[in-house]
């Protein structure tokens, strides 16, 4: 049957060719290749039909530039044109031409679709609107970029989007704020991908006339600038979605003395109050008209403090759902009066389903989830069942990472978007979160483009096909440099050493404080270096015709990983040489002098390498962002460089003492007490404390009673409660900068006669008992799923792996709680599962089944 079907196709349309691919992102709906090529001459003519003057000027300018840049061909208006562009419904001649070439005969392309026919002698582009023609031009541009010769394949493209609304969101409030030039660049790049909405996550980085006080100096975007950007985006058929965080995540504004009275807690706007509504109404009144989209995102996500602080009494009376929905209903009315439809993140409604019955039905809900799940029904079905329009919100998975986890991103986007399309989503909002503070958006285009691809044409497009199109159609690169380098870098994500490419690993302590020691687990760092070098080799051979500067952002990440590996190796080598010098200094002075010179040379190399990273970050930052927040970004670099300078000075002073025939200082005294230690420890925890204690021995109080007690504690980041002593305590995220220990004394000021809690989860595929090894200063109690499995109270220092206990794990998530007390002096603990292969995402650990 397959042979007969193919034969019939040849009879019906003898020039159809099979096996060819068109290198366009997003992937067109339907492509039919035909025999022959359109030869690109030095001069080409174009003619437009039925188009309002000015509405297609930008499209023509782009097409002219593309022919000139790729083939040195001049495109100019001509009555003897090879390229014909128009709207057949508005020009009879062009309509007849389309009918002759069987274009737009089905009438199913809508306002945003187009049809493109390339034959040997001419190129025809037809659509119902100027927007459709603009998208057709974007496809033609990519065909030009992807061509290896001065010719284009003969073909017909029928193309229209699956979703009416296709958006990308950039977080501009928790780190860098893009410059005006880069905001416009983002718009241009997004329009090439046929995205038609651009959104921004905004907390305080907007400068209004009503409340200019909370706008950070040189870091806020004025209403006038938003107006300008909306007009600029309109030329590219993009609307800007206004957004303002309107309930939770309000800590930046509430930290200003003028606005503290508006808070229910230090990070939650007091919901539903006249003062809060007036504040938001004034903000919306300025922002809403400046953004061109009919939607306005009020956010209102992760409102963990609802029911606490000033909201406790009312929440106890009417419940969290009504407290939340009263606020939502109020701001919806404000936005409706300003001609905007409210959008909001869907997480709180999913956590309190009664909210669905209490908020306006015209609300656009935004269910978000960034994991690689087989089903997103838990996030989508409640929206459908309650009759709400919604947009699915996958992500580029770049939060707190040196580089996005793009393998997860691709799976998350593909599956979430496909299920959303099947269940009636009105659009896609692909999110780029910049929490972490030092990100470059130019690292994220692979994930942004994939989101655009799937929101135009969802489906199981092979990733190899996408990579080819992404490389050729966007960058004009037939060697697929960027996808190859990305795939190589993604190997790092699977390694224990890189901790899921988390940016915290970059700030792990490599130089101990004076008088202290530090250990490195070097198990995988040579492999990390090998992968980084291979990725660098791929980048070095690049031949991108477009956006070649983008490679420097990936190269910067590669160099960061080179430093992480080489820095450890070099510092271990320097420490080893110094220790050897200490041993032989009086037995073999000549060899000792040589060793000290080698130590100095090694440290100089490390320092230069790290300084180069700082200089590159500064350059990349200025190419995208305003100066605001740059000091924050550079401070850690300056601190590390200061450590290197102090280390160099210490070794130089030691060298001087040696030449004076004095004893070399101990390694601890010159900050070179560095050694290798096998295995890695749990470095990421949720912490809570310090709680005061009175008894030096014996049982300790349960300070977690207000949240269910130690046996039921399942905290989340940011959760706060009031203890019996009247003090408020919060669970904070913490990542230790050293491999084998959590040092509470660097976290809490009141650190004598106190205790603190540490919490994590361990995911297991099956029921099993595992051995935990640990040490503590001073006493420690360990709870596993609410059961106390170990307890000791004695004054002691931390010795990693000094004690052990069995943890009875069940399938799924297991809750681990540590309670560590301190009487005097040092305070901390170490903890690991030495016999298990473990991976983690922050404080969420999982046991890897090595038998698979």
N, C-alpha and C positions, 0 to 999 in steps of 0.2 A: 504493500500500500504506500509506503514512503516513497518508493521509486516512482510509482504512478503519479503521486501528488506533485513531486518535483517536476516530472515530465509535463504535467498539465500546466504548471506555472510557467514553464518555458514556452509552451504553446500560446498561453494567454498574453504573457509579457516577455518576449524573447530576449530582452536586454537586461533582465534582472540578474545580478551577480550575487553569489553566495559566499560566505566566509570572510567578507570584508567588515571592518569596524570603522566607526566614525569617532574621532577623538574629541569629544565634547563633554564638558561638565556644566550643567547636569545632562545626564543621558537623555537624548530625545525620545519621544514616545514611539515614533516609527520612522525607520530609514529604509529606503529602497535604493540600492546601488544599480547603476546602469553602465553600459560599456562606454569607454572614452574618457577624455579629460578636457577640462576647460584650461586653455593655455593662457598664462598671465603675461601680457605684453607690457612694454615699457610705459605705454599710455592706455588708460582705460576710461571709458565714459560711463556716466551714470545719468539716470533720469528718474524723477519721482512723479507720482500720479495721485491725485485725490487727497493730498495731505495739506493741512493748514500750515502756512509759512511759519517757520521757526520751530515747529513741533518735532522735527526730525533732524534739525541742524546738527545736534550733538552726535546722533547716530552716523551721519555722513562724515563728520569730522573724525570719529573713531575709525571708520572704515578707511578713510583716506590715509590716516596714520598707520594703520596696520599694513596696507599694501606697500606704503613707502618704506616702513621699517623692515619688512621681511623680504620684499622683492625689488625695492627701489623703483616701484611702479607708481606713476602719477595718476591719481583718480580725479577726474574733473567732470563738471556737468557738460552733457553733450546730447544733441538730438539723435545722434547715431550711437546710442549707448549700448554697451554690452551688459550693464547691470541696471535692471529695472526694478524699482521699489515702489509699492503703492498699496492703496486700500481700494479694492475693486468696487465696493459699494458706493464709492464717491467719485468714480471715474469710469465712464462707459468703455473707453478704449482699453484701459487696463483690465476691466472686467472681461472683455472679449479675449484678451491675451491670456488671462488666467483660465478661462473656459477652454481655450485651445490647448493649454498645457495641463488641463485637468487639475487645476489647483483650487482649493477651497470649495470643492464640490460637495463635501459632506456637511459643511456648516457646523462643525463641532469643536472649533478651536477656541471659542469664547473671546473675551476681551484681551486675554494675555497670550493666546496662542499665535502661531504663525506657520506658514509653509514656505519652504525654500527649495527651489529647483535649479540645479546646476546642470546645464547641457554643454555640448561642445562649443556653442557660439554665444551663449548668454547665461546670465544668472538672474533668476526671478525670485523676488521676495515679496510675499503678500500676507496681509493680516487685516483684521477688522479695526485695529486701533494703532495709534503711534506707539503705544506700549508694546504691543505684539511685534511691531516692526523692530523696536529697540532690542527685544529678546532675540529676534531673528538675526540681527546684526551681531549680537554677542556670539551666536553659534558660528556665523560666517567668519568672525575674527579668529575663533579657535581653529576652524578648518585651515585658515591661512597660516596660523602659527605652527600647526602640526604638519604642514606640508614640507616634504624634503626637497621637492623640485618646484619649479615655477609653473605649477599646474594644480588644479583642484579636481577631485574625482567627480564624475557625473553621478548625480543622485537626486533623490527627492526626500525631503524631511517634512514629516507632519508632526507637529509638536504643540503640546498644551500642558499646563501644570495640573497635577493631581490635587494640590491644595491651593485655594485662593490666597491664603496668607502664609508667607514663608519668611521667617524672621531669624535674626541672630541677635544675641544680647551680649554686651560687653560690660563687665563689672568695672566701674570707674571710681568706686568709693573706698576701696580697701587696698590702696597702694597707688600706683601711678595714675595720673589723670592725663589723657591724651592731649597733645597740642591741637590747635585748630587745623593745622595742615594735615596731621595724621587722622583726625576725625573725618576729614574730607577724603583722604586716601582710603580709609575703611569703606566709606560709602561707594567710592568708585569700584573698589575690588568686589564688594558685595553685589553691586549691580551687574558685574560681568558674570556672576554666578546665578543671575536671575532671581535673587532675593528681592523682596519688595517691602520689607519692614526692617528697621534697625531699632533696637531697644538698648537702654542703658540702665544698669542698676545704680540708683542714686540715693544716697543718704544725706550728705551735707555739702556736696561739691557743686551746689548751684547757688548763684548769687542773685538774690531777689532784693527788690526795693523795700519790701516789708520787713525782712529780717536779714540785713547784710552781715550781721555780727557773726553768724556761725559759718559763713563761707570762708574757707581757709585762704590765706593770702597766696596769690599766684598759683592757686590750685582749684579755683572754682570757675564754672562756666556761667557766664551771665545770661540773662533772659534774651538780651539782644543777640548774643552769639548763637543761642538755640534757634532764634528766629532766622538768622542767617543760614544756619546749617539746614533747617527745614526747607528753605528755598533752594539751597544748593542740591539737596537730596532729591527734590521734586524733578529736577532736570534729568536725574538718573532713574526716575520712576520708583523711587523709594520714599516711603513715609516714615517719619520718626515717631516712635511711641514714647509719649511722656511717661515718666515714672518717678515716684517719690516714696521712700519707705515711710509707712504711715502708722506703725504701731510698735512692732519689735525692732531690734537692731537700731535703737534710737540713742545709743549711748554717746555717740559723738556730739549730737546736738545738746543732749541733756547735760553734758559735762561743762557746757558754757554757763556761767553764773546767771545770765539773763533768763535762761530757759529751764533751769533745774526744777522750778515749781511745776512744770508740766508733766513731770515724770511720776509714774506709779511706783517704779523702782528706778535704779540708775540706768536701766537700758530699755525700759518699756514706757511708751507714752501712755498717760492715764486715759483709758478708753472711754469714749462716750460722754466726756465732760464738755460743757460749753467752751471752756478755755482751749481744749484740744481741737474741737471742731473749728473754732475761730482761727486758730493757728493754721490748720490744714486748709481751710477755705482761702485764707490769704495766699498761702503757697500755691495752691491749685489755680487760684485766680490769675496768677502771673505765669505759671508754667503751662497750663492747658492750652492757651492760645498760641504758644510758641512752638508746639509740636503738631505736626501735620496729620498724624494718624487719628482716626476717630476713637481709638482706645487710649486708656490711661491706666498704667499698672500701679496700684497702691501697695503692692507687695504683701505686707501683713503676714509674713511667714515666721516660723520658729518663735512664736510668742511664748517662750518658756515661763515667763514670770506672771502670766495671767493667773489670778487667784492668790497673788502674793502682794505684799506692800499695801498700797492704798486701795488695791482691788480686792483684797481678801474678804472684807465684810460683804461686799456686793456679790462676789462670786459664791460665797457660802449661801447667799439668799436666793439668787436666780440661776446660778450655775455658770460654768465656763462658756458653754455654747451660746447662751443668751447674752452674756457679757460681751463676747466676741461679736456676735451678729448685730447687736445694738450699735456698736461702733461701725461695723461694715455698712449697715443701712444708712447711717448718718452721712458717711463720706460718699456713698453712692448717690445720695440726693444732691450733695454739693456738686459732684462731677456731672450729673445729669443736667443741672441748671447751667452748666458751662459747655454743654453739647458733647460730652465725652461718655463713652461706655466704659464702665469699670472692669479692669482685669485684676485678678489676685491669685497668688500662689495657692495651691490646693491642699497643702499638707495639714493645716489646722482643721479644715472641714473633714478630711479623711480620718483624723484622729478623734473628732467629735461629730459623727455623722448627722446628728440632729441639726447641725448648722445648715445643711442643705435645705431644710424646710423653712429656714428663718431669713434667708438672704434673697435679694432680688433675682428673679429668673433671668434677667438680661445680663447678669454678671458673666464675664468670660473667665472660666476657671483654667488654671495653669498647673496641671499635675506634673511634678518633676521627680525624676529618679535617674541616677547616673550609673547604675550597675548593669552588668551583663546578665539579664534575666531571661528565662525561657518564656515567661508570660508577665505582662504588665497589667493584668486584669484588675489587681487590687488598686491600681492607681487610676484606671480608666473607667471601669464598670460603674462605680458609684456616680460618676459624672453623667454617664448615659442614663442610668436608672432614675436619676433625679431630674432629668430633662434640661441639663445645662449645655450650652455651647462650650467647647474647650479646645485648647491647643496643647498638644503633647510637648514636653520640654525635656529633651535629652541633653547631653552635655559633652563638651570636648575633654572632660576629665583632666583638667590641668591644675586644680586647686592644690596649693602647697607642694608643687612638684617642680623639679628642675626642667622637666620636659613632660608634655601631656602623655598619658597612657593611651596611646591612639588605638591599640588593638582592642582595648575595652571600649573606647569611645565608638569605634566603628560598629561593634556588636550592639552596643546600647542604642545608638542612633537607628541602625537598620531595624532592629526588632521593635523598638518603641514606636517608631514612625509607622511601620507596617501595620502594627496592631491598632494604632490610632486611626489610620486611614480606613481600615476594615470596619471600625466601630463608629465612624462618623465625625472624627475631629475636623475642625474647620481650618486648622493650620498647624504649623510647627514653629516652636521657638527654641532654637539651638543655643545653649547657654555657654558662656565663657566666663569663668569665675577667677578673679585675680587675687583672691585671698592668699597671702604670702608676701605680697608687696614688692617683688622684684621681677615681675614677669614682663616679657615682651609679647605683645599680641602677634607679632610676626612669626612666632613659633607655632601659632594655632591655625594657620590657614588650611592645613591638610584636613583637620577636623571640621572647620567651618565649611569648606568646600564639600566635604562628604555629607554634611547636614543639608546643604543646598541641593545636592544631587538626589538625596532620598526624599526631600520634601517636594521636589518637582516630579520625580518618577520613582516612587517607592518600590522596592523589590529586592530580589536576591542577585543583584549585579555582582559578578565575581570581583573580588577585591583586586585581582591582578588586572582586570579590565579597567577598573577605576584608577589604579595606579598609572597605567599607560595614558589614559585620557587626562588625568590630573597633570602629568608631567608634560605631555605633548601639547595639549590644548591650552593650558594656562601658561606654561613656562617656555614652550617651544623647544623642549629638551627631549630628544629621542633616546638618550641614554638612561632616562628615568633616575637621575641622580638623587633627587630629594626623597622619593619613595624608598629607594634602596638604602639610603643613609638612615631614614626613619626606621625601617624594618630592622636594621642592624642595631640601632639604639634601643629598640623595644626588647631586645634580648636582655638588656640590663634590668628591666623591670621584673624579670623572673629570678633574679639573683638575691640571695639573702643580704649580701653586703650593701646593696644600694637602697634597701628598705623601700621598695616600690618607687624608686627614683624620687623619693621625698626630698624636698629642699632642706629639711633639717639635717640631713646627713652631711651637707656641705659645711655646716657650722659645728660639726662634731669637734671636740677639743683634740687637737694634735700636739699642742705644746702645753705640758702641765704647768700649773702654777709653781712658783718657787717653793721648795720644801715638800712637794707632792709628787706622786708617781702616776703613770698612766699606762694602760695596756691597749694594744691593737689586736683584733682578730683578723689575721691576714689571709684567711682561707681562700677568698675568692678575688682578692684585689688584683692579682696578676691577670686573671681572666677578664676583669673589668677593664684593665689597661689594654688588653688585646682587642677587645670589642671596640673601645674608643679609638684605637689606632686604625682599625679596619674601617670604621665609620668616617674617620678623617681622610683616609685614602680615597674613599668613594667621593667625598666632597671635593677633594683636590682635583679630581678628574672632570669636574662639572663643566657643562657647556650650555648654560641657560641663556636663551635669547631675551627673555622677559623676567623681570623681578629677580635678577641675579643677586642683588644685594641681600635678598632674604636668606641666602645661605649662611651669612655671617652669624645669624641668630642660632642656627643649629650648630655651627662650628664653635660658638662660644660655649654651648652646653657640652660638646665633646671635650673641649679644653678643661672645663670644670671637672669632668670625670678623670681626665688624665692627671690633673693635679691631685684629686682625691686618692688615686692609686699611687702615683709617684711620690707625693708628699709623705705618705705613710712609709713607703719603702725607704725613702731618703732619710727621714728622721730616725727610723729604726737603725739604719746604717750609721748615721752620725752618732746616735746614742751608743751603739756598740763600739764604735771606734773610741769614743771618749772614755767609756768604761775600761776598755783595754789600756788606754793611756794612763788611767788612774792606777792600774795594776802594775804596769811596767815602768812607771815614770823614773824610778831611781835605778832600776836594773838596766834599762836601755833608753837613755835620754834621746839618742838620735832617732830611734823609731817612734818615740813619744812625740817628738817635734813634728815628724811627718804625719802622724795620726791627727794631731791638732790642726795642722794645715788642711788636711782633708776634711775635717769636721767644718772648718770655716768655709771652705769651698762649697760643700754640700748645702750648708745653711744659706749661703748667698744665692745659690741656684734656686732653692725653694722660694726664697723671698722675691726674687725677680719674676719667677713664674706666677706667684700670687699677685704681685703688683700689676702684671700684664692683664690678669683677669679683672682687676679693679678698673684699669684704664678702659678695657673693652666694655665693661658694664656702663661706665660713664658715657661712652660714645653711643652705645645702643639706646640708652635711656634718652639721651638728648635727641636722637633721631625719631623718637615716638612721642615723648611726653613733655609736660611742663616741668619746671624745676621743683614744684611742690613734691615733698616726700623723698626727694633725692638724698637729702642728708640721712634720713632713716635707712635708705638703701645702702649708702656707703659706709655708715658707722661701723657695722661688723667687719667690713674689709679693713678699715683703719685700725680696728682693735687687733685683728690678726697681724697686720703689718707691724703694729707696735710691739706685739709679742715677739715677732721675728727680730726686730731691732734690739729688744732687750736680751733675747737669746744670743744674738751675735755679740753684743757688748759683754755679756757674761762670759762667753768663750774667749773673747779677746782679753778680758781681765785675767782669766785663768791662764791663758798663754803667757801673759806678762809675769804672773807669779811663778810659772814654771821656769821662765828664763832667769828669774831671780833665785832659782833653786829652792823655791818654796813648794810646799805640797799643793797639788791640784785640788780645788774644791770638790766636794762630793757631787755626783751627778744631780742629786736633788737640788743642790745649791745653784746650779747653772741652768736648771729647767730641762735637763736631759735624762731624767730617770724614766725612760721609755722602754717597754719590753713587749714581747709578743705573748698573747694568751689565746689558747684555742677556745673556740665556741663563742656564741653571742648570747647576750642577756636581754631581758625585757627592758627596753629603754623608754617606751611610751606608756604613760599611765594617766588616769584621771586622779587628781589629788584633792584632798580636802583637809583643812586644818589651819593653824595648830590649835588643839584643844588643851586647856590647862589640866594638869593632874596634880594630885596632892600626895598620894602614897607611892613610896619608893618600891614597894613589893606588894604582891597580892593582886586580886582582881581589879580591873579597870572599868570605869563606867562605859555604858553604851551611848555614845554621843549621837548616834544616828536614829534614835527613837522617833524624832519628829518626821522622819521619812520612812518609817516602817521598821527601823532597827537594823542591826548589823546582819541579821540572818535573812533579811528581805531587801537589802540595798541593791538597787539596779540603777545607778545614777546615769545621767547624760551630761555632756559638757554644758556648763553654764547653769546647771540646776542649783538653786539656792534654798536655804531653809534657816529658820531661827532656832538655835539651840536653847536648852533650858537656862543657860546663863544670860540669855537675852541677846547674844551676839549673832550676827548673820554670817553664815558660811556658804561658800560656793565651791562647786566641783570645777576645777580648772584642768585644762589639757597641759601636759608636760612631757617634753622629750629630753631625756638626759643627754648632755653633750659628750659624756664619756661612756665607754662600752659596758662596763661591768658594775655600775653602781648608780643609785638614785641618792643624791646628797641633799637632804632636806635643809641643811644649813644655808645652802645657796638660794633657797626658795622662801623660807619663812624667817622673819626677824626674831620673833619670840620663840627661841628654840631650846630652852631648858625647862625641865619639868612640864613637858607637853607630849602630846601624841598627834599623829596624823594618819589618815587613811589613804591607801592606794588601791585603785580598782582597774580591772581589765576584764576582757572576755576571751575565752578560748573556744574556738569552734572545732568540733570533732565530727567526723563522718559516722562514727560508731561509738557504742558504749565501750569504754576501756579505762583502765587505771594507768596513770602515768606518774612518773617520779619527778617532783619538783625539787631542785636544789637551791639553797639560798643562804644568805648571811644577813645579820642585822646589827645595828647599833642604836638603841640597846635591845629591848625585848621585841618580840614579834608574835602576832596571832594571825593565822591564815584560815579563811573561810572559803569553801568551795560549794557553790550552789546552796549557800545558807548554812552549811554544816561546818563547824569548827574542826579542822583537821590537824592543826598544830598550834602549840602555845609554849612560849618560854619567856620568863622575865629575869633578866640578869644584866648587869653592866658589862659591856664588851664592845669591841670594835668590829667593824665589818670584815669578815673573812669570806669571800665568795665561796659558795658551795659547802660551807661549814656544816649545815644541817640539810636534811631531806625529809620529805613526807610524800605520801601517795595522794593523788587527786583522783577521785572517782568521777570520771566524765561521762556524760550521757550524749546521745547524738544531738547535734545542733550546737547552740550557744550555751556556754557554761560561764558562770559568774564567779570571778575570783576577787576576794577582798582581803587586803593586808592591813593590819593595824600595828603601827610601829611607834614605840614610845621612846622618850629620851629624858634622861635625868640630868646629865651634865655632858659637856664637851661635844664630841662628834655625834652625828645623827643621820642615819640612812639605812639602805638595804640593797641587797642584790637578789635577783630571782631569775631562774631559767628552767626550761625543760631540756636538760642536757642530752637525753636519749632520743629526743624527737626532732624531726625536721619541721621548723616553724617559719611561717611568714606572717606579716602583720600589715594592717592599715591603721596607723596610729595606735590606739589602745585596743584594737580588735585583732586578736591573734587567731591563727588557724593552723591546725596540724596537717602537714602534707602527708598524704598516703604514698609512701615510697614504693609500694607493691604494684601500683598502677603502671 
